[in-house]
Amino acid sequence: MAGIIWFTVIIGKPFTLQYARADLPQERWYDEALFRNTRFIAIFWGVLLLIPTTFSTFRYFYPGTLPDRFYFGLSLSCIIFGVAYTTYFKRMKRKQREQGKKGGQS
């Protein structure tokens, strides 16, 4: 999964862009800020998923060192943290955009 995420970042089409566009009007699809933010979130997920990938590699070379529930818990924790941070980031950016609009209307 981490490899796929990094591939989308490297080719300049972060996987998060398609999800962001689904929630936005078409006139915002090519906004530079949208691309920058979706790239940031994709890189965040790529780094985050390297953690369980690293531990899975460790598990492969050193089986039985840590209990299975550790690997499961680590993977689940990374996913939960990632979803929570992505939700927070999205709300924060939306709030900043709305405040910018209000400031521009004064």
Summary of the structure (lengths in Angstrom):
residues: 106
radius of gyration: 17.6
end to end distance: 45.9
largest distance: 63.6
contacts: 248
relative contact order: 0.10
helix: 82%
strand: 0%
